[in-house]
Amino acid sequence: MRVLYLAPIRLPTEKAHGIQIMETCAALTRAGADVELVIPNRETHIKENAFDYYSIKERFPITRLRVPDTVSYGRFGFLFYAVIFAIRAALYAHRAKTDFVYTRDPTTLSVCAMLGVGPLAWEVHTAHPGVPKFITRRVSALIPITRGLADWYKSRGAPAGDIHVAPDAVDLSIFKAIKDRQKERLALRARLGVPAGAKIALYIGSFGLYAWKGVDIARKAAEYAPDVIWLFVGGTEKECAELTRGAPTQVKTLPRARREEIAGLLCAADVLLLPNKSGDTASERDTSPMKLFEYMASGVPIVSSDVPSLREVLNERNAFLVRPNDPKALAEKVRHVLASGQEAGRRAGEARADVEAYTWDKRAEGMLNFLKLHVKTI
């Protein structure tokens, strides 16, 4: 099956969607699809090629279309950029011989649908009430990343038979490559300048991009657990400075990690944090964070907010769930995990076993089988 993946992104990018798209294309390639990724020729400050930057071994063609880079001109500049890319990508798709045109971008989808491009597969990471129903009716395969999103689209009239839920995933090989956990633990503590026996609760990901991720909740929780190092990994230099300003001394930060560093960092921690907030549909319904599956693969106990989106994967058997939006409860749960010994190890082991079902390869195999059953002509 030939799949044309249309993505209006700069590549490489330090943002999570870059690795998610590259991993999806690589896994579909391994599953037997003939994949071509089509992106704009937007410049990026990252000088490495995308395959090296994301440590992707499989090679697939990446086609860059000429699109004026007007993103810096605000909302209308971004919209102009997105529409021009969508038109150029749709015209390119018309000329290409393909079984499926695949995208996760609503503008690209809408333009392709209006220009008669198809069959269309739409991977959705949030609800898009602004996309008209006549557009969604042109979609042959709808691929939401959570069951909550699937239910939302069903309520908008999407046929259940055209929906395939595909949560995000993990590359287990990068964790299997960690041979000496004690070495990783000692190296991280030396890097932070803390005692070798210090207990570390770690959050990895965006600091300020989305407030619902709950970084502020975890930072506040540090005040209630001064015996724990609260480590936040993933901010810019400015974000790291802002997070530690006025914070307790046990709050530490590290900048964005390269992909090959992530497994070692996670395996060096004692507890891994998913402090998602409640009260936001992006957090409660839409999110399937890649770090969730990386956490599970690490074999380190997870403390997670008890919100429906994360409940689709986590439970009291494979994680420690805590009331969201409550820094004190989060701190108490972290201290409970650190004191629970065998129980923490048992739940971490259950998570490690469960994550075998959430690899990029299994995700791609399921998606590809679904697409083969839903090839439709427009």
N, C-alpha and C positions, 0 to 999 in steps of 0.2 A: 504493500500500500504506500502510495506517495502522499506525504503530508507537507503542506506549505504553512509554516508558522509565521504569522505576521505580528511584529511587536514594535511599537513606536518608541523605542528606548535608546538611550546612549549605551554603548557596550564597548568595553566593560564598564560597569557601574558598581560602586560600593554598596548600593542598596540591595535588599534581599531579593527583589524580583529578578535581578540579573542572574543570580545563581539558580533560582527556581526555574527560570526559562531554559537556561543552559542544561540543567540536569534533566528536565523534561525532554528536551530534544535528544540528548545523549541516550537516555533510557529508551525512548521510542526507536532510536537507531539500533540499539542492542536487541530490541524486541523484533527487529526485522523490517521496520518501516524505512522508507526512503524519505528522509527529512531534509528540508531546506528552511533555514531561518532567514527571514527578510526583515531588515531593520533600516532606519534612516542613517545617513552618513554624518550624523551629529558628532562633533568632536568631544573627546573625553580627556580628562587630565591623567588618566591611567594609561601608561604607554605600553604595557604588556598586551599581547593578544588575549582574547577572551578564553581560549582553551588553557593557556598557561596560568592566567590569573585565577581561574576557578578550579584548576587541577582536573580538567576534563580530558580523559584519554581518547574517547571516541571522537572521530572527526566527521563533521557534516558541513555542507556548504553554508556559508553566511553571505548573503547578498545585501549590499548597501545601496539604498536608493537616494538620489539627490533630493534633499528637502531643506528649505531655508530654516536655519536655527533661530526661531523667534521666541523661544521659551523664556528668555530673560525679560521679555517685554510685558510680563504680567499675564493675567487670565486670558485676554484676547490674543496675545502672542502665542500662548500655549495652544489655544483652540485652533488658531490658524495653522500652526505646525502640525497638530494632530490631524486636521482635515486634509491638508496637502499630502501628508504621508498616507492617509487612508485611501485617497484617490489614486495616488501613484501605485500603492500596493495592490489595489483592486485591479488596475489596468495590467499590472504585472501578473496577477493571478489569472486573469483572462487568457493571457498568452501561454501560461504554464500548463503542462499536463499534470493534473493533480487529482487525487481521490478525495481529499479533504482540505479545506482552508481553515486553519486553526488560529484562534486569537484569544487573548484575555482582555482586549481593549474594546470598550463599548463603541467608541467612535469608529474604529476600524471595522467592527462588526456591522454597524449601521450603514456605513457607506458601501461596504461589500454587498449587503443585502439589497440596497436600493439599486445597485448597478448590476444585479443579477449574478453575482459571483457565488459559487457554491460547489458542492455541499459545504455548509458551515458548521464548525464545531466551536462552541464558546465556553471557555473556562472562566467561571465567575468566582470572584473573591469577595464580593459584596453585593448587596441589592442595588439594582439600577432602575429605580422607578421612572426615570426620565427616558428610558429606552421604550419607544412605543410598542404596543403588543403586536402590531403588524410586522415589526422587525423581528421580534422573538419568534414569531410563527415561521419565519424563514430559516430558523436554526434547526439543523437536523440532529445535532447532539449537544445537549446542555450538560456541562461538567462543573457542578459546584464543588467547593472544597469542604463543605460541612453539610450534615443532614438538615440543620436549621435553615441554611440557604436553599436547599432543595425544597423544603416545605414552603418557603416564601415564594419561590418561582411556581410551584404547583398552585398556590393560591392565586397567582396571576394568570393561570390558564395553561401553563406549560404541561404537556402530557407526561405522566409519570414514566411511561415507557421510553421517552426520549431523554431521560435524566440518568446520569451516572455519577454518583458521589465519589470523588477522588481526593482524599485528604493529602496534605503535603507529606514529605517522606524524608528518608535519610540514606546516606551512603555508609553502610556498616563497615566497609573496609578500612576507613580512616580510624575507626575505633579499635578494630582488630590489630592495627599496626602499633598500638600502644603496648609495649612489652614490659615496661618498668614504671608502674604507677608511683612507686615511692620516689623515684627520680623526678617525676613530674611534680609531685607534691613538694619536694624540697626546693626544686627550681622556682616554683611559683612563690613560695614563702620568702626565698632569698630575694627575688625580684621586688617583692612588696616591702622588704625590710621588716618582716615580722618573725616571731619565733618559729622554729621548725615544727612545733606541735600545735600551732595556732589553728583554730577551727574556722573554716571559711564557708560562708553562704554566698553563692555566686549568681549573679544575673548577667546574661549576655544578650546584646541586642541594642535596638535604638534607645537613646536616652530621652530625646525630646520630640521626636517626630509625631508620636501618638500618645496623648496623655492617658488613654485608657490602658496602656500597657502597665501602668502602676509603678513606675520607677520611683515616684514621689512617696508612695506607700512604703516601699521597701527601705527607702532612705530614712523615713521617719521611724520605721521599725527598729533601726539600729540603736535608737535612744533607749529602747527597752531591753536590749541584749548587748551590753557593753563588753561581754566576754567573747563575742563573736566578731570576726572580721567580715564586713559586708562589702563585697567586691562587685563593682559594676564595670563590665567590659563592653566597649562598643561605641563610645562617644568620640566626638571631635575634641581637639585640644580645648576649645572654648567650653564645650559641654562638660568635659571632665572638671574643669576649673569651677564652673557654676555649681556642679553637683556637690563638690566637696566644700564649697564656701559656706562657713557657718555650721558644717556638719560635725558630728562626733568624730574623734580621731580614728575610730575603727572603721570609718567609711573610706574605702579605697577605690580608685578608678584606674582603668587601663584603656588605651585607645582601641579603635577597631582592630581586630585581629585578622591576620591573613587566614585563609580557609584551612591551611595545613596546621595552623596553631590551635584551632578550636578544640579538637578532641583532647589534646594534652591539657588545656586549661580546664575543661569540664571534668576530666578524670582526676585532676588535682584538688578539686573542691570536696567539701564534706556534705553540702546540701546545695541543691540547685533550685532557683526561684522562678516561679511564674506568677507574679502578683497582679494579674489582670483585674481591672475594676469591673464592678457591676454598674448598670445604669446606662450602658452604651451598647447599641446593637452590634457595633463592630467587634466589641469584646465578647458579648454574650452569645452571639449567633454566628458571626462571619469568620472568625479567625481559626486558622489551622497552622500555627506557627512552626516553621522548620525547626526552631530550637527545641520545641517540645519533643520531637522525635530524636534529636541529637541528645537531649537530656536522657531520654529513655535508653539510648544505646550506650551511654557512658557507664551505666551500672551504679550511678550515684543517686541517693535518695532525692526525690522531688517533693517540694512543697508548692502546691498550686492553689490558686483561688478556685473556689467551687462555683464555676460558672458553666452554663450549658454547653458552650462550644468545646471547652476543654474536657467536660464530662463525656463527650463522645468517644474519648480515648482513655482518659484517666478515671480512676475510681479508688475506693478505699483499699483495694487489694494491691494496686501497683503504685500508689502515691499517697501522700498525706495532703488532704484537702482542708482548706481553711476559709473562713468567712471573708469575702472580699471587702476591700475599702477599709480595713481595720488593721492599722500598723501594730497595735499591741497584740492582737490575736496572731498576726504573722510572726512576730518575734517569739511568742510563746510556743508556736508550733515548731519553729526552727530549733528552739532549745529542747523541746520534747523529742524531736528526731535525733538530735545529737546525743541524747541520753538513752535512746531506746535500743541501741545495740543491735541485737539479732533481728528485731522486727524491722528496723530500717534496712538492714541488709536483705531481708526476705522480700520486702516490697520493691527494692531496687532490682532484685533478681527477677521478680515478676514483670517489671517494666522492660527489662532487657529481653525477656522471652517474648513479650507481647509485640515489641517493635519489629520483630522478624516479619510481621505482616505489613509493615509500612516502609518497605524499601522503594527506591525509585524504580527498580526493575519490575517489582510486582505492580506498582502503580501503572507503569507504562503498559504492561501486558494486559491489565484489566481495561485500560482505556482503549488500547488498540483492538482488542476483541469487541468492545462495544462499538467502536467506529465502523468496524467491518460489517456489523449488523445494521448499521444506520446510514449507509451510503444512500443518499436520495438525490434525485435530480431536481433542479429548481424550475 
